[in-house]
Amino acid sequence: MVRIPDSLIIEKPDLVVCLGSVELAVSTIWKRPILQNYTDHSIEHSERIIQTLGKLLEKYGSQLNEYERFILLASAYLHDIGMQSPVHAGLEKKDRYSEEEESQIRDMHNESSAKMISDAQMNLGLENCSRVVSAISQVCLYHRHFALNELKDDSIAGEKIRIPLLVGLLRLGDELDADYRRVFMNILKTKDISLASKYHWWAHHYVRSVDIEDGKITLHFEFPLKYKNNNIIEALREKVKSSVNGQFLEVYDLFYSCGLHLYREIICIEDYSDTGLEDVPEDLEQYIVENVTGLKETTEKLSMKAGANFWLNGVPYSDDIKVVECLNKLVILITKGKILEAIKAIEHCKGLTMGPKERIIFYNSAGFAYFISGDNLKSKFYFDEVLAIAQRNDLRAILKVESKIAESCALGNIGLICKRKGDLDQALKYHQDSLEASEKAIEFDPKNVLAWVYKGTALGMLGRYEEALKAFDRAIELDPNYTTAWINKGTALGKLCRYEESLKALDRAIELDPEDALARANKAGALGELNRPKEALEESEKAIKLDPRNATAWASKGAALHELGIRYEESLEASEMAIELDSGVAQFWINKCAALSELIRYEESLEALERAIVLEPKNASAWANKGIILRMLGRLPESLEASDEAIMLEPKNASAWINKGIILKMLGFFSD
């Protein structure tokens, strides 16, 4: 009999005898495995779970009474025995089973285990412990599906039996049997299973041990040396960590309420070796590149589209294949600009069962898609849902960095929606809150690149461009190949009128990713400011070819056409296309005004400027242009007021001073 940890010791003689009988019965059941499993469900798996539970309860053994300890230990032995009884899964007994039948046995094994335990005809060593059978059956039934609302406490011999707590402990103990011993590699390599399943179990091959000390859970990884500094390491590590974290998140509040206070974060330690480890199969490596690391890179680019932030961190590691597939599809549709199809995918995805982290990612994706479509109401609804989950205390306790990044992202996007609607006071508040959330994420993890990027983005939205530039520089220092950080740096430098430096930053972004439409669109803008309109037009057209829905690219094209002269109708069309894609950017309206004024359509030009000023009341260029247009319309006193406003905002605005001089002369104030 395996040594029982001190924290799980039972002393009642009848229970000690029963536990020995259970162990003997389970050993007999597993002598001849019916299925050729590539994962260990044998009595050795049960014994590892018991040792793990002992460590989890090391300081809390007294929290469980003897009946609870016995039920937990017996359940550790019995929870997987359904794998050995196809009959209890609704199948006939025979020598061989098809892959579909094997899958049915695995999928139903918790139900089969519960039925076997309740079956009086089964010799499972519980004959003299009948009063605990029902509790053990419940714990085993729910070890795969934790439905807290369906579970209720029980009592035996006047002692309380906390069934939900025991189920939670078994689930976590089962999940923490996560090292290489859980996987039979010689069988896994020969099995024709889905790449998603292969990804899950291959990742466990690289876990050397799972340690629990003083309530801290530590995953020790050892990877082949050839993968050092390769993105595939992160994908494999996070697959295991995400799976463990998911189970931990489910039970954390329950444990805390029962007096079990475990350390909130899962610690990961990595090492490398050039011997004794299997290489990742080529098909699995390709799957990870396309569906995990590739998806993360895609969403980083999406963060810059339409000005909205697209946060995705963790979905590729989910064990729910349907959820991963649905969200992968959603991201791909958004990437390709197929927004109507993406919205249909949203309707399908929202019916799936998701954990809190997955739900955050889904809501953020949905909010982003509706933002691009121009549906502000639905977009805000989904971003509000992100906030509702990200601000939950239980999620913050375990995923404190991720929850703050998600919060910063959602707040920033709601700020953009408010700005688009002209509610500038609310927009300012949301961007300030977004900044605070990103700073909190940095406080938790000073080396989190995404947190620094969101801090810089929030500072930019608040007009604090020098500080934003420092944040983007820090992000680049942490990851010199982070394309989004270089694009944002170029944008901040442009806002500071440092166009040559802006151009260099954007060229670096394009060097890292030649197909990044936003980098090229922003480069076109910088070239325009440097009086290089022909190059600006070429660059903007490259950007539009890469992404026809990139509003900045259309705006840059419109500005370049205006500077080249003559092609004002084309300039107007490009500016209107930019506004159709995103009506919340003041500069797009200023560009439209410039084209309209060249076409002698002053009233329409004035309307465009009024819209720009609503979006940015402190935009000196908009006020200066308004002064000029009002003069063209003969409204001299109003023109003078607009020019004075521009000068107050930007004392060195030459256009405003020139227009003011002309007006004063026209009004007869020659001395001014």
C-alpha positions as CSV (number, residue, x, y, z in Angstrom):
1,M,0.0,0.0,0.0
2,V,1.3,3.5,-0.9
3,R,2.4,5.6,2.0
4,I,-0.4,8.0,3.0
5,P,0.8,11.6,3.6
6,D,0.5,12.8,7.1
7,S,-2.1,15.4,6.2
8,L,-4.4,12.6,4.9
9,I,-3.8,10.0,7.6
10,I,-7.0,8.1,8.8
11,E,-7.1,6.3,12.1
12,K,-10.6,4.7,12.3
13,P,-9.9,1.0,12.0
14,D,-12.8,0.3,9.7
15,L,-11.9,3.0,7.3
16,V,-8.2,1.9,7.2
17,V,-9.3,-1.7,6.3
18,C,-11.7,-0.4,3.6
19,L,-9.0,1.8,2.1
20,G,-6.7,-1.2,1.8
21,S,-9.5,-3.2,0.2
22,V,-10.1,-0.4,-2.3
23,E,-6.4,-0.2,-3.2
24,L,-6.3,-4.0,-3.7
25,A,-9.5,-4.0,-5.9
26,V,-8.2,-1.2,-8.1
27,S,-4.8,-2.9,-8.5
28,T,-6.7,-6.0,-9.8
29,I,-8.9,-3.9,-12.1
30,W,-5.9,-2.3,-13.8
31,K,-3.8,-5.5,-14.3
32,R,-5.1,-5.7,-17.9
33,P,-5.9,-2.3,-19.4
34,I,-8.7,-2.6,-22.0
35,L,-7.7,0.5,-23.9
36,Q,-4.3,1.3,-25.3
37,N,-4.2,4.6,-23.5
38,Y,-1.4,7.1,-24.2
39,T,-2.0,8.7,-20.8
40,D,-1.7,6.9,-17.5
41,H,-4.9,6.2,-15.6
42,S,-3.5,3.3,-13.6
43,I,-3.1,2.9,-9.9
44,E,0.3,4.6,-10.2
45,H,-1.6,7.7,-11.4
46,S,-3.8,7.4,-8.3
47,E,-0.8,7.1,-6.0
48,R,0.7,10.3,-7.5
49,I,-2.5,12.1,-7.0
50,I,-2.5,11.1,-3.3
51,Q,1.0,12.4,-2.8
52,T,0.0,15.7,-4.6
53,L,-3.1,16.0,-2.4
54,G,-0.9,15.5,0.7
55,K,1.3,18.4,-0.3
56,L,-1.7,20.7,-1.1
57,L,-3.0,19.9,2.4
58,E,0.3,19.9,4.1
59,K,-0.6,22.7,6.5
60,Y,-4.4,22.1,6.4
61,G,-4.8,18.4,7.2
62,S,-6.9,19.3,10.2
63,Q,-9.4,21.1,7.9
64,L,-10.7,17.7,6.8
65,N,-12.4,15.2,9.1
66,E,-11.6,11.5,8.8
67,Y,-14.6,10.7,6.6
68,E,-13.6,13.5,4.2
69,R,-10.0,12.2,4.1
70,F,-11.2,8.7,3.4
71,I,-13.6,9.7,0.7
72,L,-10.9,11.8,-1.0
73,L,-8.4,8.9,-0.8
74,A,-10.9,6.3,-2.1
75,S,-11.9,8.7,-4.9
76,A,-8.3,9.1,-5.9
77,Y,-8.1,5.4,-6.4
78,L,-11.5,4.9,-8.0
79,H,-12.1,8.0,-10.2
80,D,-10.8,6.5,-13.4
81,I,-11.9,2.8,-13.2
82,G,-14.7,3.6,-15.7
83,M,-11.9,3.3,-18.3
84,Q,-12.0,-0.4,-17.6
85,S,-15.8,-1.0,-18.0
86,P,-17.2,-0.4,-21.5
87,V,-20.4,-2.0,-20.3
88,H,-21.1,0.9,-18.0
89,A,-20.5,3.3,-21.0
90,G,-23.3,1.5,-22.9
91,L,-21.2,-0.8,-25.0
92,E,-21.1,-4.6,-25.3
93,K,-18.2,-6.5,-23.8
94,K,-15.8,-7.6,-26.6
95,D,-12.1,-8.1,-27.4
96,R,-11.5,-5.0,-29.5
97,Y,-13.2,-1.6,-29.8
98,S,-13.3,0.9,-32.6
99,E,-11.7,4.3,-32.2
100,E,-15.2,5.8,-31.9
101,E,-16.0,3.4,-29.2
102,E,-12.8,4.0,-27.4
103,S,-13.5,7.7,-27.5
104,Q,-17.0,7.0,-26.0
105,I,-15.4,5.0,-23.1
106,R,-12.9,7.8,-22.4
107,D,-15.6,10.6,-22.6
108,M,-17.9,8.7,-20.3
109,H,-15.4,7.3,-17.9
110,N,-16.4,9.5,-15.0
111,E,-20.0,8.5,-15.3
112,S,-19.0,4.9,-15.6
113,S,-16.8,5.1,-12.5
114,A,-19.8,6.6,-10.6
115,K,-22.0,3.8,-11.8
116,M,-19.5,1.1,-10.8
117,I,-19.1,2.5,-7.3
118,S,-22.8,2.5,-6.8
119,D,-23.2,-1.0,-8.2
120,A,-23.5,-3.4,-5.2
121,Q,-22.4,-6.2,-7.5
122,M,-18.9,-4.7,-8.1
123,N,-16.2,-5.9,-5.8
124,L,-14.4,-2.5,-5.1
125,G,-13.5,-3.0,-1.4
126,L,-16.4,-0.8,-0.2
127,E,-18.6,-3.6,1.0
128,N,-18.1,-2.8,4.7
129,C,-18.1,1.0,4.1
130,S,-21.5,1.4,2.5
131,R,-22.3,4.7,4.2
132,V,-19.6,6.5,2.2
133,V,-20.4,5.0,-1.2
134,S,-22.8,7.7,-2.3
135,A,-20.3,10.5,-1.5
136,I,-17.4,8.7,-3.3
137,S,-19.7,8.2,-6.3
138,Q,-20.5,11.9,-6.4
139,V,-16.8,13.0,-6.1
140,C,-15.8,10.6,-9.0
141,L,-18.8,11.6,-11.2
142,Y,-17.9,15.3,-11.0
143,H,-14.1,15.0,-11.2
144,R,-14.2,15.8,-14.9
145,H,-17.0,18.4,-14.8
146,F,-17.0,20.7,-11.8
147,A,-20.6,22.0,-11.5
148,L,-20.6,23.8,-8.1
149,N,-24.3,24.7,-8.4
150,E,-25.2,20.9,-8.6
151,L,-23.1,19.9,-5.6
152,K,-24.3,20.0,-2.0
153,D,-22.7,19.1,1.3
154,D,-23.7,15.8,3.0
155,S,-23.2,14.3,6.4
156,I,-22.1,10.9,7.7
157,A,-22.3,9.8,11.4
158,G,-23.1,13.4,12.3
159,E,-20.0,14.8,10.6
160,K,-20.2,17.3,7.7
161,I,-19.0,16.0,4.3
162,R,-18.1,18.9,2.0
163,I,-18.6,17.3,-1.4
164,P,-17.8,20.4,-3.4
165,L,-14.4,20.8,-1.6
166,L,-13.6,17.1,-2.1
167,V,-14.4,17.3,-5.8
168,G,-12.3,20.5,-6.2
169,L,-9.3,18.8,-4.5
170,L,-9.6,15.7,-6.6
171,R,-9.8,17.8,-9.8
172,L,-6.8,19.9,-8.9
173,G,-4.8,16.8,-7.8
174,D,-5.7,15.0,-11.0
175,E,-4.6,18.1,-13.1
176,L,-1.3,18.4,-11.2
177,D,-0.3,14.9,-12.1
178,A,1.1,16.7,-15.1
179,D,4.7,15.6,-15.6
180,Y,6.3,13.2,-18.1
181,R,5.1,10.1,-16.2
182,R,1.5,10.8,-17.2
183,V,2.2,10.3,-20.9
184,F,3.3,7.0,-22.5
185,M,5.4,8.5,-25.4
186,N,5.9,5.2,-27.1
187,I,2.1,4.9,-27.5
188,L,1.4,8.6,-28.1
189,K,3.8,8.6,-31.1
190,T,1.9,5.8,-32.8
191,K,-1.6,7.1,-32.1
192,D,-3.6,8.9,-34.8
193,I,-5.1,11.6,-32.7
194,S,-6.0,15.2,-33.4
195,L,-3.2,17.7,-33.4
196,A,-5.0,19.7,-30.7
197,S,-4.9,16.6,-28.4
198,K,-1.3,15.9,-29.4
199,Y,-0.4,19.4,-28.5
200,H,-1.9,19.0,-25.0
201,W,-0.1,15.8,-24.2
202,W,3.2,16.5,-25.9
203,A,3.5,19.6,-23.8
204,H,3.4,17.4,-20.6
205,H,6.3,15.3,-21.9
206,Y,8.5,18.3,-21.1
207,V,7.4,18.7,-17.5
208,R,10.0,17.1,-15.4
209,S,8.2,17.6,-12.1
210,V,5.4,19.4,-10.3
211,D,6.4,20.6,-6.9
212,I,4.2,22.0,-4.1
213,E,5.8,23.6,-1.1
214,D,4.3,26.0,1.4
215,G,1.2,26.3,-0.8
216,K,3.2,27.3,-3.9
217,I,2.8,25.2,-7.1
218,T,5.9,25.1,-9.3
219,L,6.1,23.5,-12.8
220,H,9.7,22.4,-13.7
221,F,10.2,22.2,-17.5
222,E,13.0,20.6,-19.4
223,F,13.1,21.3,-23.2
224,P,15.4,20.1,-26.0
225,L,18.3,22.5,-26.3
226,K,17.5,23.1,-30.0
227,Y,14.4,25.0,-29.1
228,K,16.0,27.5,-26.8
229,N,14.9,31.1,-27.7
230,N,12.2,29.5,-30.0
231,N,8.6,30.7,-29.7
232,I,7.5,27.0,-29.5
233,I,8.9,26.9,-25.9
234,E,6.4,29.5,-24.8
235,A,3.6,27.7,-26.6
236,L,4.4,24.4,-24.8
237,R,5.0,25.9,-21.4
238,E,1.9,28.0,-21.5
239,K,-0.2,25.1,-22.7
240,V,0.5,23.3,-19.4
241,K,0.4,26.4,-17.2
242,S,-2.9,27.5,-18.7
243,S,-4.4,24.1,-18.1
244,V,-3.3,24.0,-14.5
245,N,-4.4,27.7,-14.0
246,G,-7.8,26.9,-15.4
247,Q,-8.5,24.2,-12.9
248,F,-7.0,26.3,-10.1
249,L,-9.2,29.3,-11.0
250,E,-12.3,27.1,-10.8
251,V,-11.6,26.0,-7.2
252,Y,-9.6,28.9,-5.7
253,D,-12.6,30.8,-4.1
254,L,-14.0,27.5,-2.8
255,F,-10.6,26.5,-1.2
256,Y,-10.2,30.0,0.3
257,S,-13.7,29.8,1.8
258,C,-12.8,26.5,3.4
259,G,-9.6,27.8,4.9
260,L,-7.2,26.4,2.3
261,H,-5.0,29.4,1.4
262,L,-2.7,28.5,-1.5
263,Y,-0.3,30.8,-3.3
264,R,-2.1,32.6,-6.1
265,E,0.4,32.2,-9.0
266,I,1.7,29.1,-10.8
267,I,5.5,29.3,-10.9
268,C,7.4,28.0,-14.0
269,I,11.1,27.1,-14.1
270,E,12.8,26.1,-17.4
271,D,15.9,24.1,-18.2
272,Y,17.3,22.7,-21.4
273,S,19.0,19.4,-22.3
274,D,20.4,17.9,-25.5
275,T,19.7,14.3,-24.5
276,G,16.8,12.1,-23.5
277,L,14.0,14.3,-24.8
278,E,11.8,13.8,-27.8
279,D,11.7,16.5,-30.5
280,V,8.3,18.0,-31.4
281,P,6.9,16.2,-34.4
282,E,6.9,18.3,-37.6
283,D,3.1,18.2,-38.0
284,L,2.7,19.4,-34.4
285,E,5.3,22.1,-34.8
286,Q,3.4,23.4,-37.8
287,Y,0.1,23.3,-36.0
288,I,1.6,25.4,-33.1
289,V,3.1,27.9,-35.6
290,E,-0.2,28.3,-37.4
291,N,-2.7,28.1,-34.5
292,V,-0.8,29.4,-31.5
293,T,2.2,31.6,-32.1
294,G,0.9,32.7,-35.5
295,L,-2.5,33.6,-33.9
296,K,-0.8,35.8,-31.2
297,E,1.2,37.7,-33.9
298,T,-1.9,38.2,-35.9
299,T,-3.8,39.7,-33.0
300,E,-0.9,42.1,-32.2
301,K,-1.4,43.5,-35.7
302,L,-5.2,43.7,-35.1
303,S,-4.5,45.9,-32.1
304,M,-3.6,48.7,-34.4
305,K,-6.4,48.4,-36.9
306,A,-9.1,51.0,-36.6
307,G,-7.4,52.4,-33.6
308,A,-8.9,49.8,-31.3
309,N,-6.9,47.5,-29.1
310,F,-7.2,43.8,-29.8
311,W,-6.1,41.8,-26.7
312,L,-5.6,38.1,-27.0
313,N,-3.4,36.2,-24.6
314,G,-4.1,32.6,-23.7
315,V,-6.9,31.2,-26.0
316,P,-4.6,29.1,-28.1
317,Y,-3.7,27.1,-24.9
318,S,-7.3,26.2,-24.1
319,D,-8.2,22.5,-23.9
320,D,-11.6,23.2,-25.3
321,I,-11.1,22.5,-29.0
322,K,-14.4,23.9,-30.1
323,V,-13.6,27.2,-28.3
324,V,-10.2,27.4,-29.9
325,E,-11.5,26.7,-33.3
326,C,-14.3,29.2,-33.0
327,L,-12.1,32.0,-31.8
328,N,-9.4,31.2,-34.4
329,K,-12.0,31.5,-37.1
330,L,-13.2,34.8,-35.6
331,V,-9.7,36.3,-35.6
332,I,-9.0,35.1,-39.2
333,L,-12.2,36.7,-40.4
334,I,-11.4,40.0,-38.7
335,T,-7.9,39.9,-40.1
336,K,-9.3,39.4,-43.7
337,G,-11.7,42.3,-43.2
338,K,-14.7,40.0,-43.4
339,I,-16.6,41.7,-40.7
340,L,-20.1,40.5,-41.5
341,E,-18.9,36.9,-41.4
342,A,-17.0,37.6,-38.2
343,I,-20.3,38.9,-36.6
344,K,-22.0,35.7,-37.6
345,A,-19.1,33.7,-36.0
346,I,-19.7,35.8,-32.8
347,E,-23.3,34.6,-32.7
348,H,-22.0,31.0,-32.9
349,C,-19.2,31.4,-30.4
350,K,-21.2,33.0,-27.7
351,G,-23.3,29.8,-27.3
352,L,-20.2,27.8,-26.2
353,T,-19.2,27.2,-22.6
354,M,-16.1,29.1,-21.7
355,G,-14.0,29.8,-18.7
356,P,-13.5,33.4,-17.5
357,K,-10.2,33.9,-19.4
358,E,-11.7,32.5,-22.7
359,R,-14.8,34.6,-22.1
360,I,-12.7,37.8,-21.8
361,I,-11.0,37.0,-25.1
362,F,-14.3,36.3,-26.8
363,Y,-15.9,39.5,-25.6
364,N,-12.9,41.6,-26.6
365,S,-12.9,40.0,-30.1
366,A,-16.6,40.7,-30.5
367,G,-16.2,44.3,-29.3
368,F,-13.4,44.8,-31.7
369,A,-15.4,43.4,-34.7
370,Y,-18.4,45.6,-33.9
371,F,-16.0,48.6,-33.4
372,I,-14.7,48.1,-37.0
373,S,-18.3,47.7,-38.3
374,G,-19.2,51.1,-36.7
375,D,-21.8,49.6,-34.3
376,N,-20.8,51.6,-31.2
377,L,-23.6,50.3,-29.1
378,K,-22.8,46.6,-29.5
379,S,-19.1,47.3,-29.4
380,K,-19.4,49.0,-26.0
381,F,-21.7,46.2,-24.7
382,Y,-19.0,43.6,-25.3
383,F,-16.2,45.8,-23.9
384,D,-18.3,46.4,-20.8
385,E,-18.6,42.6,-20.5
386,V,-14.8,42.3,-20.6
387,L,-14.6,44.8,-17.7
388,A,-17.2,42.9,-15.7
389,I,-15.0,39.7,-15.8
390,A,-11.6,41.4,-15.6
391,Q,-12.6,43.3,-12.5
392,R,-13.7,40.1,-10.6
393,N,-11.7,39.6,-7.4
394,D,-11.1,35.9,-8.0
395,L,-9.7,36.5,-11.5
396,R,-7.5,39.3,-10.3
397,A,-6.1,37.1,-7.6
398,I,-4.8,34.4,-10.0
399,L,-4.5,36.3,-13.3
400,K,-3.6,39.7,-11.9
401,V,-1.4,40.8,-14.9
402,E,-3.7,39.4,-17.6
403,S,-6.8,40.9,-16.0
404,K,-5.3,44.3,-15.7
405,I,-4.1,44.2,-19.3
406,A,-7.6,43.2,-20.4
407,E,-9.1,46.0,-18.3
408,S,-6.7,48.5,-19.8
409,C,-7.6,47.3,-23.3
410,A,-11.3,47.5,-22.8
411,L,-11.3,50.9,-21.1
412,G,-9.1,52.3,-23.9
413,N,-11.6,51.0,-26.5
414,I,-14.6,52.4,-24.7
415,G,-12.7,55.7,-24.6
416,L,-12.4,55.5,-28.4
417,I,-16.1,54.9,-28.7
418,C,-16.9,57.9,-26.6
419,K,-14.6,60.0,-28.7
420,R,-16.2,58.8,-31.9
421,K,-19.6,59.9,-30.4
422,G,-18.2,63.3,-29.4
423,D,-18.4,62.7,-25.7
424,L,-14.9,63.9,-25.0
425,D,-15.1,64.2,-21.2
426,Q,-16.1,60.5,-20.9
427,A,-13.4,59.6,-23.4
428,L,-10.8,61.4,-21.3
429,K,-12.0,59.5,-18.2
430,Y,-11.8,56.1,-19.8
431,H,-8.3,56.7,-21.2
432,Q,-7.1,57.9,-17.8
433,D,-8.6,54.7,-16.2
434,S,-6.9,52.7,-19.0
435,L,-3.6,54.3,-18.1
436,E,-4.0,53.4,-14.4
437,A,-4.9,49.7,-15.3
438,S,-1.8,49.4,-17.5
439,E,0.4,50.9,-14.8
440,K,-0.9,48.4,-12.3
441,A,-0.1,45.6,-14.7
442,I,3.5,47.0,-15.0
443,E,3.7,47.1,-11.2
444,F,2.8,43.4,-11.1
445,D,5.1,42.5,-14.0
446,P,7.6,45.3,-15.0
447,K,8.8,43.2,-18.0
448,N,5.4,42.7,-19.6
449,V,5.8,44.2,-23.1
450,L,2.0,44.4,-23.8
451,A,1.4,46.4,-20.6
452,W,4.0,49.0,-21.6
453,V,2.5,49.3,-25.1
454,Y,-1.0,49.8,-23.6
455,K,0.5,52.4,-21.2
456,G,2.0,54.2,-24.2
457,T,-1.3,54.0,-26.1
458,A,-3.3,55.5,-23.2
459,L,-0.8,58.3,-22.7
460,G,-1.0,59.0,-26.4
461,M,-4.8,59.2,-26.2
462,L,-4.3,61.7,-23.4
463,G,-2.0,63.8,-25.5
464,R,1.0,63.1,-23.3
465,Y,3.3,62.1,-26.2
466,E,6.7,62.5,-24.6
467,E,5.6,60.1,-21.8
468,A,4.0,57.8,-24.4
469,L,7.3,57.7,-26.3
470,K,9.2,56.6,-23.2
471,A,6.7,53.8,-22.7
472,F,7.1,52.6,-26.3
473,D,10.9,52.8,-25.9
474,R,10.7,50.6,-22.8
475,A,8.6,48.1,-24.7
476,I,11.2,48.0,-27.5
477,E,14.0,47.6,-24.9
478,L,12.2,44.5,-23.6
479,D,11.5,43.2,-27.1
480,P,13.4,44.9,-30.0
481,N,11.4,42.9,-32.6
482,Y,7.9,44.0,-31.3
483,T,6.5,45.5,-34.5
484,T,3.5,47.2,-32.8
485,A,5.8,49.1,-30.4
486,W,7.8,50.5,-33.3
487,I,4.6,51.6,-35.1
488,N,3.4,53.3,-31.9
489,K,6.8,54.9,-31.4
490,G,6.6,56.3,-34.9
491,T,3.1,57.7,-34.2
492,A,4.2,59.4,-31.0
493,L,7.2,60.9,-32.7
494,G,4.9,62.2,-35.5
495,K,2.7,63.9,-32.9
496,L,5.8,65.6,-31.6
497,C,6.6,66.8,-35.1
498,R,9.8,64.7,-35.1
499,Y,9.1,63.4,-38.6
500,E,12.6,62.2,-39.5
501,E,12.7,60.1,-36.4
502,S,9.2,58.9,-36.9
503,L,10.1,57.8,-40.4
504,K,13.1,55.7,-39.0
505,A,10.9,54.0,-36.4
506,L,8.3,53.1,-39.1
507,D,10.9,51.9,-41.4
508,R,12.1,49.5,-38.7
509,A,8.5,48.3,-38.2
510,I,8.3,47.6,-42.0
511,E,11.6,45.8,-41.9
512,L,10.2,43.5,-39.2
513,D,6.9,43.0,-41.1
514,P,6.8,44.2,-44.7
515,E,3.1,43.4,-44.9
516,D,2.0,45.6,-42.0
517,A,-0.5,48.0,-43.6
518,L,-0.6,50.4,-40.6
519,A,3.2,50.8,-40.6
520,R,3.1,51.8,-44.3
521,A,0.1,54.1,-43.8
522,N,1.8,55.9,-40.9
523,K,5.0,56.1,-43.0
524,A,3.0,57.8,-45.8
525,G,1.8,60.3,-43.2
526,A,5.4,61.1,-42.1
527,L,6.5,61.4,-45.7
528,G,3.7,63.9,-46.3
529,E,4.8,66.0,-43.4
530,L,8.3,66.0,-44.8
531,N,7.0,67.4,-48.1
532,R,7.6,64.2,-50.0
533,P,4.0,63.7,-51.4
534,K,4.9,61.4,-54.3
535,E,6.5,58.9,-52.0
536,A,3.7,59.4,-49.5
537,L,1.2,58.5,-52.2
538,E,3.1,55.3,-53.2
539,E,3.3,54.2,-49.6
540,S,-0.3,54.8,-48.9
541,E,-1.4,52.8,-52.0
542,K,0.8,49.9,-50.8
543,A,-0.9,50.1,-47.5
544,I,-4.4,50.1,-49.1
545,K,-3.4,47.1,-51.2
546,L,-2.5,45.2,-48.0
547,D,-5.6,46.3,-46.1
548,P,-8.4,48.0,-48.0
549,R,-10.1,48.8,-44.7
550,N,-7.2,50.7,-43.2
551,A,-8.6,54.2,-42.5
552,T,-5.2,55.8,-41.9
553,A,-4.0,54.6,-45.3
554,W,-6.9,56.2,-47.1
555,A,-6.4,59.4,-45.1
556,S,-2.7,59.5,-46.0
557,K,-3.6,59.0,-49.7
558,G,-6.0,61.8,-49.6
559,A,-3.4,64.2,-48.0
560,A,-0.8,63.1,-50.6
561,L,-3.1,63.7,-53.5
562,H,-4.0,67.2,-52.1
563,E,-0.3,68.1,-51.8
564,L,0.4,67.0,-55.4
565,G,-2.3,69.4,-56.6
566,I,-5.0,69.2,-59.3
567,R,-6.3,65.7,-58.2
568,Y,-8.6,67.3,-55.6
569,E,-11.7,65.2,-56.4
570,E,-9.6,62.0,-55.8
571,S,-8.2,63.5,-52.6
572,L,-11.8,64.1,-51.5
573,E,-12.9,60.6,-52.3
574,A,-9.9,59.1,-50.4
575,S,-10.6,61.4,-47.3
576,E,-14.3,60.4,-47.4
577,M,-13.4,56.7,-47.5
578,A,-11.2,57.2,-44.4
579,I,-14.1,58.8,-42.6
580,E,-16.5,56.0,-43.7
581,L,-14.1,53.5,-42.1
582,D,-13.5,55.6,-38.9
583,S,-15.4,58.9,-38.3
584,G,-13.7,59.5,-35.0
585,V,-10.4,60.9,-36.1
586,A,-10.2,64.7,-36.4
587,Q,-7.4,64.7,-38.9
588,F,-9.5,62.8,-41.4
589,W,-12.1,65.6,-41.3
590,I,-9.3,68.3,-41.7
591,N,-8.1,66.4,-44.8
592,K,-11.7,66.5,-46.2
593,C,-11.9,70.2,-45.5
594,A,-8.7,70.8,-47.4
595,A,-10.0,69.0,-50.5
596,L,-13.4,70.7,-50.3
597,S,-11.8,74.2,-50.0
598,E,-9.7,73.6,-53.2
599,L,-13.0,72.7,-54.9
600,I,-14.5,76.0,-53.7
601,R,-17.1,74.1,-51.6
602,Y,-16.6,76.3,-48.5
603,E,-19.9,75.6,-46.6
604,E,-19.2,71.8,-46.7
605,S,-15.6,72.5,-45.8
606,L,-16.7,74.4,-42.7
607,E,-19.0,71.5,-41.7
608,A,-16.0,69.1,-41.9
609,L,-14.0,71.5,-39.6
610,E,-16.8,71.8,-37.1
611,R,-16.8,68.0,-36.9
612,A,-13.0,67.9,-36.4
613,I,-13.2,70.5,-33.6
614,V,-15.9,68.5,-31.8
615,L,-13.5,65.5,-31.8
616,E,-10.5,67.6,-30.8
617,P,-11.4,71.0,-29.4
618,K,-7.7,71.8,-28.9
619,N,-6.6,71.0,-32.4
620,A,-4.9,74.3,-33.5
621,S,-4.8,73.2,-37.2
622,A,-8.6,72.8,-37.2
623,W,-9.1,76.2,-35.7
624,A,-6.6,77.8,-38.1
625,N,-8.4,76.3,-41.1
626,K,-11.7,77.3,-39.8
627,G,-10.5,80.9,-39.6
628,I,-9.5,80.7,-43.3
629,I,-12.7,79.2,-44.5
630,L,-14.8,81.7,-42.5
631,R,-12.8,84.5,-44.2
632,M,-13.6,82.9,-47.6
633,L,-17.3,83.0,-46.6
634,G,-17.0,86.7,-45.7
635,R,-17.6,86.0,-42.0
636,L,-14.7,88.1,-40.8
637,P,-15.4,88.6,-37.0
638,E,-15.9,84.8,-36.6
639,S,-12.8,84.2,-38.7
640,L,-10.8,86.5,-36.4
641,E,-12.1,84.6,-33.3
642,A,-11.1,81.2,-34.9
643,S,-7.6,82.5,-35.7
644,D,-7.2,83.8,-32.1
645,E,-8.2,80.4,-30.8
646,A,-5.6,78.7,-33.0
647,I,-2.9,81.1,-31.8
648,M,-3.8,80.6,-28.2
649,L,-3.5,76.8,-28.7
650,E,-0.3,77.1,-30.8
651,P,1.4,80.5,-30.6
652,K,3.7,79.6,-33.5
653,N,0.9,78.6,-35.9
654,A,1.9,80.6,-39.1
655,S,-1.4,80.0,-40.9
656,A,-3.4,81.5,-38.1
657,W,-1.2,84.6,-37.8
658,I,-1.3,85.2,-41.6
659,N,-5.1,84.8,-41.6
660,K,-5.4,87.2,-38.7
661,G,-3.2,89.8,-40.4
662,I,-5.4,89.6,-43.6
663,I,-8.6,90.0,-41.6
664,L,-7.3,92.9,-39.6
665,K,-6.3,94.6,-42.8
666,M,-9.7,93.9,-44.3
667,L,-11.3,95.4,-41.2
668,G,-9.1,98.5,-41.4
669,F,-6.9,97.7,-38.4
670,F,-3.6,98.4,-40.3
671,S,-1.6,99.1,-37.1
672,D,-2.2,95.5,-35.8
